[in-house]
Amino acid sequence: MRITRLLLRNVGRRGESELSFPAGTDPKKADAYLFVGQNGAGKSTALAALAQFFAPYSTGLRARLVGPTPLVALETDEGVAAVGLDYASPPSLMFREPPRPVELRDRWPEADVVFWRPPSPFAGLDEKLKSYRARSQAGAREALGEFEWAAFAYGPARNLGSVAIPGVVEQQGSPFRFALGFGRAADSLDFVQWVANNYFKSLSARQRGEAEKADERAAATRVIEEVVVALTGAPFEFVVDDDPIGVRARFDGALIGLDVLPDGLKSILSWVADLVMRLDRIPWADPNVPLVRRPFFLFLDEVELHLHPQWQRKLLPVVQSRFPEAQVFAATHSPFVVASAADAFIYQFERGVVTGPIPANDGLSVMAVLRDVFGVKEEFSVSIEAQLDRLEDGCAAVLRGDVTRRPEVEALAAELSKRGPELAAIVGHQLRQLDRQLSRAQSA
């Protein structure tokens, strides 16, 4: 299944916006959609709206539904579903046609708009989404059934830690528990248990001479290690201790506990490791599909927040190449993430308006992305930019004949030139241009 469109009406600060999500052109890369814009422009709201259709609990959408007949509609290649607001007291989310006309059928004739009203929250919803939400909240893995795709959401958490476990214990809980909670903490105990289980199962299989099975159990952990190496450029591997049983990491030659890893690395592991663990534990309809080829929806809200720019610029290309069957929706404030995007689409959020899809261009420099995508035209600090503006204003006044401003221009130029070679070159060029223009004016 692919997500193809999202309609937002009276959601957050916007009246109505419709976002379309075209398919990418490179089958070796995940389709990626980047939401950019100022704080409060609606990027996180769009992510919460997308995630809500897959979550059996609130993703924060309810609080963002405002105004008359708010509506969110999701279109996939397998149908359409919509969520509105139940005007009972207190108001709650509902998947149905609201009391007043929403005109959704006029725009999307195939739409299936149905109620979500407690105590039977899934009644009437499109069967695939209904089934997914109902099964993903099952308490035990055995009760889940089989899945053709899955959905996950992450925010900028950095809380993976070191814990000791009693031994190899089969994990019975659902791999979907809080899988769509943007602000949820990664479960260190679950993760350490999963790594240790895979490690000891791989050892056991190898001792029995079952090399293929041993490699299969080690493969999922290796995916995480490869992602970290690709992002950081440093050697990385998990190390399982046996007394007491626990997990540490060997990063760039040093063996350290998970809780004392660098914050940026913990930030990466908090969602990448959690994602891979869940992908490995989900009962898939076709278990023979390799983990990295499994289809899923990934909603990311500023996960680059704690990363060095060098890692930020590698983040999206690594995710796209490692998980080519995924659809990735990411809100970001990072020009490094946007500048790295290839075979992706950009959506510029302003208050009340969304512009996109705009095809991404990884041929643009970070400075060009700052200017053209983020609307940041200034290159220096606020105080330096103010001085440059005064210099430009002074030069213009001198050209108009106000020679009394010349000393001010010279003083500003001298002060700015002391701040560094780049400013000295800019100021020197501006003064030479001023002298040429004055000379031409005197000659005329």
C-alpha positions in Angstrom: 0.0 0.0 0.0 1.2 3.6 -0.8 0.0 6.9 0.7 -0.9 9.2 -2.2 -2.7 12.2 -0.7 -3.6 14.0 2.5 -6.4 16.6 3.0 -6.3 18.9 6.0 -9.3 21.1 6.7 -9.5 23.4 9.8 -6.6 21.5 11.3 -4.1 23.5 13.3 -3.7 27.0 11.8 -4.8 26.2 8.3 -8.0 26.5 6.5 -7.5 23.8 3.9 -4.5 22.1 2.4 -4.1 19.1 0.1 -0.8 17.4 -0.2 -0.1 14.8 -2.9 2.8 12.3 -2.6 4.1 11.2 -6.0 6.1 8.0 -6.3 9.8 8.3 -6.6 11.8 7.3 -9.7 14.6 5.2 -8.2 13.5 1.7 -7.1 16.6 1.4 -5.1 15.6 4.3 -2.8 12.7 4.8 -0.4 10.2 7.5 -1.4 10.9 10.5 0.8 8.8 13.6 1.5 10.3 16.5 3.5 8.2 19.0 5.4 10.0 22.4 6.0 8.9 25.7 7.4 9.0 27.9 10.5 7.9 26.7 14.0 4.1 26.5 14.2 3.6 26.3 10.4 2.0 22.8 10.6 4.7 20.3 9.8 4.2 18.2 13.0 0.4 18.5 12.6 0.7 16.9 9.1 2.8 14.1 10.6 0.3 13.5 13.4 -2.6 13.4 10.9 -0.8 10.8 8.8 0.1 8.7 11.8 -3.4 8.9 13.3 -4.9 6.6 10.6 -2.6 3.8 11.7 -2.6 4.4 15.5 -5.1 2.8 18.0 -4.3 5.8 20.3 -4.0 9.5 20.0 -1.0 10.9 18.1 -2.0 14.5 19.1 -4.4 15.1 16.2 -7.5 15.7 18.4 -6.1 18.9 20.0 -5.3 20.3 16.5 -8.8 20.0 15.1 -10.3 23.5 15.2 -13.1 25.6 13.6 -16.2 24.3 11.9 -16.3 20.7 10.6 -12.5 19.9 10.8 -11.5 17.1 8.6 -8.5 15.0 7.7 -8.7 12.6 4.8 -6.1 10.1 3.7 -5.9 8.6 0.2 -3.9 5.4 -0.5 -3.7 3.3 -3.7 -6.2 1.0 -1.9 -8.9 3.5 -0.9 -9.7 6.6 1.1 -10.5 7.1 4.8 -11.3 10.3 6.8 -11.5 11.6 10.3 -13.6 14.4 11.6 -14.9 15.5 15.0 -17.7 14.1 17.0 -19.6 17.0 18.5 -20.7 15.1 21.6 -19.6 16.3 25.0 -16.6 16.0 25.3 -15.7 16.2 21.6 -13.8 13.2 20.4 -12.3 12.0 17.1 -14.6 10.2 14.8 -14.2 8.4 11.5 -17.5 9.4 9.8 -19.2 12.1 7.8 -19.7 15.1 10.2 -23.2 16.5 10.9 -22.5 19.4 8.4 -21.4 18.8 4.8 -17.7 18.3 4.2 -17.9 18.0 0.4 -15.3 15.3 0.5 -17.3 13.1 -1.9 -17.3 15.9 -4.4 -13.5 16.0 -4.5 -12.7 12.4 -3.8 -15.7 10.4 -5.0 -14.2 7.1 -3.8 -13.9 8.4 -0.2 -15.2 6.1 2.6 -16.0 8.6 5.4 -17.1 6.8 8.6 -17.4 7.3 12.4 -14.9 6.7 15.1 -17.0 7.0 18.2 -16.3 5.1 21.5 -16.9 2.5 22.7 -16.4 0.8 19.3 -13.7 3.0 17.8 -13.1 1.0 14.6 -16.7 0.5 13.4 -17.0 1.1 9.7 -13.5 2.2 8.9 -11.8 1.0 5.8 -11.1 -2.7 6.5 -7.3 -2.6 6.0 -6.8 0.3 8.4 -9.4 -1.0 10.8 -7.7 -4.4 10.9 -4.2 -2.9 11.3 -5.2 -0.8 14.2 -7.1 -3.5 16.0 -4.4 -6.1 15.6 -1.5 -3.8 16.4 -2.9 -3.2 19.9 -3.1 -6.9 20.7 -1.3 -7.7 23.9 0.8 -10.6 22.7 2.7 -11.3 19.5 0.8 -14.5 18.8 -2.5 -12.6 18.7 -1.4 -10.2 16.0 -1.8 -12.3 12.9 0.2 -11.5 9.8 1.1 -8.1 8.3 1.8 -6.9 4.7 3.1 -3.5 5.9 3.6 -1.5 9.1 3.8 2.1 10.3 6.2 3.8 12.8 6.7 7.3 14.1 9.7 8.8 15.9 10.8 12.1 17.4 14.2 13.4 18.5 14.6 11.0 21.5 18.1 10.1 22.8 17.4 7.8 25.8 18.7 4.4 25.0 20.5 3.1 28.0 22.3 0.1 29.6 20.3 -2.5 31.4 21.0 -6.0 32.7 18.6 -8.9 31.8 18.1 -12.2 33.6 18.8 -14.4 30.5 17.5 -15.4 27.1 13.7 -14.9 27.4 11.3 -14.9 24.5 9.7 -11.5 24.1 5.9 -11.9 24.3 4.8 -8.3 24.0 3.5 -6.7 20.9 6.2 -5.2 18.6 3.6 -2.4 17.9 3.5 -1.1 21.4 3.7 2.7 21.1 5.2 2.3 17.6 3.4 5.6 16.6 4.2 7.6 19.7 6.4 10.5 18.5 7.4 11.4 22.0 7.7 8.0 23.5 11.0 6.8 24.9 12.8 3.9 23.4 12.4 0.8 25.6 16.0 -0.1 26.6 15.0 -3.3 28.2 13.2 -4.6 25.1 16.1 -3.7 22.9 18.8 -5.2 25.0 16.7 -8.4 25.4 16.3 -8.6 21.6 20.0 -8.1 20.9 21.0 -10.7 23.4 18.3 -13.2 22.2 19.5 -12.9 18.6 23.2 -13.2 19.7 22.7 -16.4 21.7 20.3 -17.9 19.2 22.9 -17.3 16.5 25.6 -19.0 18.6 23.3 -21.9 19.3 22.5 -22.4 15.6 26.1 -22.2 14.6 27.0 -24.9 17.2 24.4 -27.1 15.7 25.9 -26.6 12.3 23.0 -24.5 11.0 25.1 -21.7 9.5 22.2 -20.2 7.4 20.0 -19.9 10.5 22.8 -18.4 12.5 23.4 -15.8 9.8 19.7 -15.0 9.7 19.6 -14.3 13.5 22.6 -12.1 13.3 21.5 -10.2 10.2 19.0 -7.8 11.9 21.5 -6.6 14.4 24.0 -6.1 11.6 21.6 -3.8 9.8 21.7 -1.4 12.8 25.5 -1.6 12.9 25.8 -0.9 9.2 23.5 2.2 9.4 25.6 3.6 12.3 28.8 3.0 10.4 27.4 4.7 7.2 26.2 7.7 9.2 29.3 8.2 11.5 32.1 6.9 9.4 33.5 5.1 12.4 33.5 1.3 13.3 30.6 0.2 15.4 29.3 -3.1 16.7 27.2 -4.4 19.6 29.0 -6.6 22.2 26.9 -9.0 24.3 28.3 -9.6 27.8 27.5 -12.9 29.6 28.0 -12.1 33.3 25.7 -10.3 33.9 24.0 -10.5 30.5 23.8 -7.1 28.9 24.8 -5.2 25.8 27.5 -2.6 25.2 28.8 -1.0 22.0 32.3 -0.9 20.5 32.4 2.5 18.8 35.5 3.8 17.1 37.6 1.3 19.1 36.2 2.0 22.5 33.9 -0.5 24.4 31.3 1.6 26.3 27.8 1.2 27.8 24.8 2.3 25.8 24.0 5.0 28.3 27.3 6.8 27.9 27.4 6.8 24.1 27.6 10.2 22.5 24.2 12.0 22.5 24.1 12.1 18.7 24.7 8.3 18.5 22.1 7.6 21.2 19.7 9.8 19.2 20.3 7.6 16.1 20.0 4.3 18.0 16.9 5.4 19.8 14.9 5.2 16.6 17.0 3.2 14.1 17.6 0.4 16.5 13.9 0.5 17.7 12.7 0.4 14.1 14.8 -2.6 13.1 13.9 -4.5 16.2 10.2 -4.0 15.5 10.7 -4.9 11.8 12.4 -8.1 12.9 9.7 -9.1 15.5 6.6 -8.4 13.4 4.9 -11.5 12.0 5.0 -10.8 8.3 2.7 -12.3 5.7 5.8 -13.3 3.7 8.6 -14.1 6.2 11.0 -14.8 3.4 11.3 -11.1 2.4 14.6 -9.7 3.8 14.1 -7.3 6.7 15.4 -4.3 4.7 13.0 -5.0 1.9 9.8 -5.0 4.0 7.3 -2.2 3.2 6.5 0.3 5.9 5.5 4.0 6.5 8.0 6.0 8.6 7.0 9.4 10.1 10.0 11.3 11.5 9.7 14.6 13.4 13.1 16.4 13.6 15.1 13.2 14.4 18.2 15.1 13.2 18.0 17.4 16.2 21.0 16.1 18.2 23.2 15.3 15.2 26.3 17.0 14.0 25.9 18.5 10.5 28.2 15.8 9.0 25.7 13.2 10.2 22.7 15.2 9.3 23.8 15.3 5.6 24.1 11.5 5.5 20.8 10.7 7.4 18.3 10.7 4.6 20.5 9.0 1.9 21.3 6.2 4.4 17.6 5.7 5.3 16.5 5.8 1.7 19.1 3.3 0.5 18.8 0.9 3.4 15.0 0.6 3.3 14.0 1.0 -0.4 10.4 -0.2 0.1 9.6 2.4 2.7 7.7 5.7 2.4 9.4 8.3 4.6 7.6 11.5 5.8 10.0 13.8 7.7 9.6 17.2 9.3 13.0 19.0 9.4 14.7 22.3 10.1 18.0 21.1 8.7 19.3 22.5 5.4 21.8 19.7 5.5 19.0 17.1 5.4 17.3 18.9 2.6 20.5 19.5 0.6 21.2 15.7 0.7 17.8 14.7 -0.6 17.7 12.9 -4.0 14.6 11.4 -5.5 12.5 13.1 -2.9 9.9 15.9 -2.6 9.8 19.0 -0.5 6.7 20.7 1.0 7.1 24.3 2.2 4.8 25.0 5.1 3.8 28.6 5.8 0.9 29.6 8.1 -2.2 28.6 6.2 -0.4 27.5 3.0 1.5 24.5 1.8 3.6 24.6 -1.4 4.6 21.3 -2.9 5.5 18.8 -4.0 8.7 20.4 -5.1 11.2 17.9 -6.5 14.4 17.8 -4.4 17.7 18.7 -6.0 20.8 17.3 -4.3 22.8 19.5 -6.7 22.0 22.6 -4.5 24.5 23.8 -1.9 23.5 24.2 1.7 23.6 28.0 1.2 21.2 27.7 -1.8 18.9 25.5 0.2 18.9 28.0 3.1 18.0 30.8 0.6 15.6 29.1 -1.7 13.9 26.5 0.6 14.1 28.0 4.1 13.9 31.6 3.0 17.1 32.6 4.9 18.9 35.1 2.8 21.3 36.4 5.4 24.8 34.8 5.6 26.1 36.5 8.8 25.0 37.2 12.4 22.1 39.6 13.0 24.5 42.3 14.2 26.8 42.0 11.2 23.9 42.0 8.8 22.7 45.2 10.5 26.1 46.8 9.9 26.2 45.7 6.3 22.7 47.2 5.8 24.0 50.5 7.3 27.1 50.4 5.0 24.8 49.8 2.0 22.6 52.7 3.0 25.6 55.0 3.5 27.0 54.1 0.1 23.7 54.9 -1.5 23.5 58.3 0.3 27.1 59.2 -0.9 26.1 58.3 -4.5 23.1 60.7 -4.1 25.5 63.5 -3.2 25.5 63.4 0.6 29.3 63.6 1.1 28.8 64.0 4.9 28.1 60.2 5.0 31.5 59.3 3.6 33.4 59.2 7.0 30.6 57.0 8.4 31.0 54.6 5.4 34.8 54.5 5.8 34.5 53.8 9.6 32.0 51.0 9.1 34.1 49.5 6.3 37.2 49.5 8.5 35.3 47.9 11.5 33.8 45.2 9.3 37.1 44.4 7.6 38.6 43.5 11.0 36.0 40.8 11.6 37.5 38.4 9.1 38.8 37.9 5.5 35.3 37.1 4.1 33.9 40.4 5.3 37.0 42.3 4.3 36.6 41.0 0.7 32.9 42.0 0.6 33.5 45.5 2.1 36.5 46.1 -0.2 34.5 45.2 -3.3 31.7 47.5 -2.1 34.0 50.5 -1.6 35.8 49.9 -5.0 32.4 49.8 -6.6 31.4 53.1 -4.9 34.6 54.8 -6.1 34.0 53.7 -9.7 30.5 55.0 -9.6 31.6 58.3 -8.2 34.3 58.6 -10.8 31.9 58.0 -13.6 29.4 60.5 -12.2 32.2 63.2 -12.0 33.3 62.4 -15.6 29.8 62.9 -16.9 
